[in-house]
């Protein structure tokens, strides 16, 4: 049987897609969600993720996660959970691979700074920007802007949205991907899964990168129950890993078991919630008053404890904060420079800016699109070229 024939009744079936904004003829070898995934992988925005920060700025080490490696890990995690739940793996993969396409250089520090820069003109939010990338900013096809993805993939990309932005989007696309935020509905299970896979993946790989960087230690991680439980079990099962020269193996095996525990918990909890609610259709999923793809209450508490630990011990570590402070200055000063001199942007953005010259809000959005699309190293080098300062080296 094919993967499509194995889909559960609550899965988004590619043959029942709500379609694309610009109709296209089907292809003989791929369904619509497979085509979405392939378009994302071949997009310029996806390639740029290799030089965008996860936690550590791109130049700080070759083995730290980037937005690209993070997206690949999220996709792997998503597919691992989707299969036993009978969900649409191709759709899950497409959403996971696209979820960070709108992220700025320098991670959340860059996003927060660009949001401050855009506060007067509607702000900046990376989920909304990811949708802008696939709907408007990619230029690959002769008859439309963007990638022309299916409704289901676009819905999963827009995982968060303020009421204000939802109203604006719904005015442009009535009943479209933002409508659920106005109706109080849930997204499909594939979108719910992609969101949770993101959280599972970044918690785990930030532990790995944090230890690799020397900013957090295995001793500190013993205060985190979710990690400590598996760490102690690994030492019990493999006593030889006590030796200092095996510390990497010890860390990797502890993280692997921690990931497996979370994956199995999500599968079991989701199956139990589907049974308890009696949901058997995609419409039933959307109208259900709760997220169905979820951790158990106990695993949720443990996951939140790990997230809190990483916030205080890694993301707010003085070394990370120092680098992010410099990164924020780069983004802030680039935005201000291009707002004053939009002709300095790359030609297609400069042309858009020229058309928006009489509308400051539209001009600012063009500048935000340009800065958000930069990689870490391009932003740093452009800032150095324009200002003569070397803030990140």
C-alpha positions in Angstrom: 0.0 0.0 0.0 1.2 3.6 -0.7 1.7 6.1 2.1 -1.4 7.9 1.0 -3.5 4.8 1.3 -2.3 4.4 4.9 -3.5 7.8 6.0 -5.9 7.9 9.0 -9.3 9.5 8.5 -8.2 12.6 10.6 -5.2 13.2 8.3 -5.1 15.9 5.6 -5.4 13.9 2.4 -3.6 15.4 -0.6 -6.5 14.7 -2.9 -8.8 16.7 -0.6 -6.5 19.8 -0.4 -8.2 23.2 -0.3 -5.8 24.0 -3.2 -3.5 26.8 -4.3 -4.3 30.4 -4.7 -3.3 30.1 -8.4 -4.7 26.9 -9.9 -2.2 24.5 -11.4 -2.5 21.2 -13.3 -1.6 18.1 -11.3 1.6 16.2 -12.0 1.7 12.5 -12.7 4.3 11.5 -10.1 3.8 13.7 -7.1 0.9 14.8 -5.0 0.3 18.4 -4.1 2.0 18.2 -0.7 5.0 16.5 -2.1 5.3 19.4 -4.7 5.1 21.9 -1.8 8.0 20.2 0.0 10.1 20.1 -3.2 9.4 23.8 -3.9 10.5 24.8 -0.4 13.7 22.8 -0.7 14.6 24.5 -4.0 13.7 28.0 -2.8 16.3 30.7 -2.3 15.1 31.4 1.2 15.7 27.7 2.2 19.3 27.8 1.0 19.9 31.0 3.0 19.0 29.2 6.2 22.5 27.5 6.2 24.0 30.9 7.1 21.3 31.9 9.7 21.8 31.6 13.4 20.0 29.1 15.7 21.7 30.2 19.0 25.3 30.9 18.0 26.2 33.4 15.3 27.3 31.7 12.1 31.0 32.4 12.4 31.3 31.0 15.9 31.7 27.4 14.9 31.1 25.0 12.0 29.3 22.4 14.0 26.7 24.5 15.8 23.1 24.3 14.5 21.9 26.7 11.9 18.3 27.4 10.8 18.9 24.9 8.0 20.1 22.0 10.1 17.4 22.9 12.7 14.7 22.7 10.0 16.0 19.3 8.8 16.0 18.0 12.4 12.4 19.2 12.9 11.4 17.5 9.7 12.9 14.2 10.7 11.2 14.5 14.1 7.9 15.4 12.5 7.9 12.4 10.1 8.9 10.0 13.0 5.8 11.0 14.9 3.5 11.4 11.8 3.8 7.8 10.6 2.5 5.9 13.7 -0.4 8.5 13.9 -1.3 7.9 10.3 -0.7 11.5 9.4 0.4 13.0 6.1 4.2 12.8 6.3 4.8 14.9 3.2 2.7 17.7 4.5 4.4 17.5 7.9 7.8 17.6 6.2 6.8 20.6 4.0 5.6 22.6 7.0 8.7 21.7 9.1 11.1 22.7 6.3 9.4 26.0 5.7 8.6 27.1 9.3 11.7 29.3 9.6 12.0 30.7 6.1 11.1 34.2 7.4 13.6 34.3 10.3 15.9 37.2 10.4 19.7 37.0 10.7 20.9 36.5 14.3 17.9 34.5 15.5 15.4 35.9 18.0 17.7 38.9 18.7 17.4 39.9 15.1 13.6 39.4 15.1 13.1 41.4 18.2 15.2 44.3 16.9 13.4 44.3 13.5 10.1 44.3 15.3 11.2 47.4 17.3 12.3 49.0 14.0 8.9 48.3 12.4 6.8 49.1 15.5 5.4 52.2 13.8 4.5 50.3 10.7 2.8 47.1 11.9 5.8 45.3 13.6 7.6 42.2 12.4 6.9 38.6 13.2 8.8 35.7 11.7 5.9 33.4 11.2 4.1 36.1 9.3 7.3 36.7 7.4 7.6 33.1 6.5 4.2 33.3 4.9 5.3 36.4 3.0 8.3 34.5 1.7 6.3 31.7 0.3 3.4 33.9 -0.9 5.2 36.9 -2.3 8.9 37.2 -1.9 10.2 34.2 -3.8 10.4 34.9 -7.5 10.7 31.5 -9.4 7.6 31.2 -11.5 6.4 33.1 -14.6 2.8 33.6 -13.7 2.7 34.3 -9.9 4.8 35.6 -7.0 5.9 33.2 -4.3 5.8 29.4 -4.3 2.0 29.0 -4.7 1.8 26.4 -1.9 -1.3 24.6 -0.9 -3.6 26.0 1.8 -2.6 23.2 4.3 1.1 24.0 4.0 0.5 27.7 4.3 -1.7 27.2 7.3 1.0 25.2 9.1 3.6 27.9 8.4 1.4 30.6 10.0 1.4 28.9 13.4 0.9 32.2 15.4 -0.9 35.3 14.4 -2.2 38.3 16.3 -5.9 39.3 15.9 -4.9 42.5 14.1 -2.7 40.6 11.5 -5.3 37.9 11.1 -7.9 40.6 10.3 -5.6 42.1 7.7 -4.7 38.8 6.1 -8.4 37.7 6.1 -9.3 41.0 4.3 -6.9 40.1 1.6 -7.8 36.4 1.5 -11.3 35.9 2.9 -11.6 32.5 4.6 -7.9 31.8 4.0 -5.2 30.7 6.3 -5.8 33.4 8.9 -9.5 32.8 9.3 -9.0 30.1 12.0 -7.5 32.7 14.3 -10.7 34.8 14.0 -13.0 31.7 14.4 -11.1 30.2 17.3 -10.5 27.0 15.3 -7.5 24.6 15.4 -5.2 23.9 12.5 -4.9 20.4 11.0 -3.0 17.7 12.9 0.0 18.0 10.6 0.4 21.7 11.5 0.0 20.9 15.2 2.6 18.2 14.9 5.1 20.5 13.1 4.8 23.1 15.9 5.5 20.6 18.6 8.3 18.9 16.7 10.0 22.3 16.5 10.0 22.7 20.3 11.3 19.1 20.8 14.1 19.6 18.3 15.4 22.9 19.5 15.4 22.0 23.1 17.5 18.9 22.4 19.9 20.4 20.0 20.4 23.5 22.1 21.5 21.2 24.9 24.0 19.7 22.6 25.3 23.0 21.2 25.3 24.5 24.7 27.6 21.8 26.1 29.7 21.8 22.9 30.3 25.6 23.4 31.3 25.2 27.0 28.5 27.6 28.2 26.6 24.9 30.0 27.9 21.7 31.6 26.7 18.2 32.2 26.8 19.0 35.9 24.4 21.9 35.4 22.1 19.7 33.4 21.7 17.3 36.4 19.2 19.9 37.7 16.9 19.3 34.8 14.8 16.2 35.5 14.0 15.4 31.8 17.8 15.2 31.0 19.0 13.9 34.4 16.8 10.8 34.3 18.2 9.6 31.0 21.7 10.6 31.8 21.7 8.5 34.9 20.2 5.6 33.1 22.8 5.8 30.4 25.6 5.6 33.0 23.8 2.7 34.6 23.6 0.8 31.3 27.1 1.8 30.1 29.4 2.3 33.1 32.5 2.8 30.9 31.0 6.2 29.7 32.1 7.6 33.1 35.5 8.1 31.6 36.2 11.7 30.5 37.1 10.7 27.0 33.6 9.3 26.5 31.7 12.5 27.5 30.5 13.1 24.0 29.0 9.6 23.7 27.4 10.0 27.1 25.8 13.3 26.0 24.6 12.0 22.7 23.0 8.9 24.2 21.3 10.9 26.9 19.9 13.3 24.3 18.8 10.5 22.1 16.9 8.8 24.9 15.4 12.1 26.0 14.2 12.7 22.4 12.7 9.2 22.2 10.9 9.6 25.5 9.2 12.8 24.2 8.4 11.3 20.8 6.7 8.2 22.4 4.9 10.5 24.8 3.5 12.6 22.0 2.3 9.6 20.1 0.6 8.0 23.1 -1.0 11.3 24.3 -2.3 12.2 20.8 -3.7 8.7 20.3 -5.5 8.9 23.6 -6.9 12.4 22.9 -8.2 11.3 19.5 -9.9 8.4 21.1 -11.3 10.5 24.0 -12.7 13.3 21.7 -14.0 10.9 19.1 -12.5 13.1 16.3 -12.5 11.1 13.0 -12.3 13.9 10.4 -10.1 16.9 9.5 -13.1 19.2 10.0 -13.5 17.6 13.5 -9.9 18.4 14.2 -10.4 22.0 13.2 -13.5 22.4 15.3 -12.2 20.6 18.4 -11.7 23.0 21.3 -8.2 21.8 22.1 -4.8 20.9 20.5 -4.8 17.2 20.0 -1.1 16.7 19.2 0.4 17.3 22.6 2.6 16.1 25.5 1.1 14.5 28.5 0.8 16.8 31.5 3.9 15.4 33.1 6.0 15.6 30.0 4.8 19.1 29.3 6.1 20.1 32.8 9.4 18.4 32.2 9.8 20.0 28.7 9.0 23.5 30.2 11.6 23.0 32.9 14.2 22.2 30.3 13.1 25.3 28.3 13.4 27.5 31.4 16.9 26.1 32.1 18.1 26.9 28.6 16.6 30.4 28.8 18.6 31.3 31.9 21.7 29.2 31.5 22.3 29.5 27.7 20.2 32.1 25.9 20.9 34.7 28.6 24.5 33.6 29.2 26.7 36.8 29.2 28.7 35.6 26.2 25.6 35.0 24.1 24.0 38.2 25.3 27.2 40.2 24.3 27.1 38.7 20.8 23.4 39.3 20.4 23.8 42.9 21.6 26.2 43.4 18.7 23.9 41.6 16.3 21.0 43.8 17.4 23.1 46.9 16.6 23.9 45.5 13.2 20.2 45.0 12.4 19.1 48.3 13.8 21.7 50.3 11.9 21.1 48.5 8.6 17.4 49.1 8.8 18.0 52.8 9.5 20.5 53.1 6.7 18.3 51.5 4.1 15.3 53.5 5.2 17.2 56.7 4.5 19.0 55.3 1.4 16.8 52.6 -0.1 18.7 52.8 -3.4 21.6 51.0 -1.6 19.6 47.8 -1.3 19.9 45.1 -4.0 18.2 46.1 -7.3 14.9 44.3 -6.9 14.3 45.7 -3.4 15.5 49.2 -4.5 13.0 49.0 -7.3 10.2 48.1 -4.9 11.3 50.9 -2.6 11.2 53.4 -5.5 7.5 52.4 -6.2 6.8 52.9 -2.5 8.6 56.2 -2.1 5.4 58.1 -1.2 4.2 55.6 1.4 6.5 55.3 4.4 4.8 52.2 5.7 5.3 50.4 2.4 8.9 51.6 2.2 9.6 50.3 5.7 8.1 46.9 4.8 10.4 46.6 1.8 13.4 47.4 4.0 12.3 44.9 6.5 11.9 42.2 3.8 15.5 43.0 2.6 17.0 42.9 6.1 15.1 39.8 7.2 16.3 37.9 4.2 19.9 38.5 5.0 22.2 35.8 6.3 24.3 36.4 9.4 27.5 36.9 7.5 26.0 39.0 4.8 24.4 41.3 7.4 27.7 41.6 9.2 29.7 42.3 6.1 27.2 44.8 4.7 27.1 46.6 8.1 30.9 46.7 8.1 31.0 48.0 4.5 28.4 50.7 5.1 29.6 51.9 8.6 33.2 51.0 8.8 32.6 49.2 12.1 33.5 45.5 12.8 31.0 44.3 15.4 31.0 40.6 14.6 34.2 38.9 13.6 
